[in-house]
Amino acid sequence: ATCALTLPGHDPRTLAGILADHRIAVTAGDFHAPTIMSALNLKDGALRIGVLHYNTDAEVDRTLEVLTTLAAR
């Protein structure tokens, strides 16, 4: 599963960098869909996170912990 998300007040590319500092691989941008991003009023794009069979529960938990901490700022 792949999801795209935003956190109000946070630039998606900055979030991707922070997650990378925590050794969490994600991407950010418009993903070659600028028309959709514009229609969704996401001028800075979104953060994209993929979770598949090779991700461990601990990796998913760590990702959610970092995102929760960032969202609280």
PyMOL commands that set and color helices and strands:
alter all, ss='L'
color gray80, all
select helices_A, chain A and resi 12-21+34-39+57-72
alter helices_A, ss='H'
color red, helices_A
select strands_A, chain A and resi 2-5+27-29+46-50
alter strands_A, ss='S'
color yellow, strands_A
deselect
rebuild
show_as cartoon
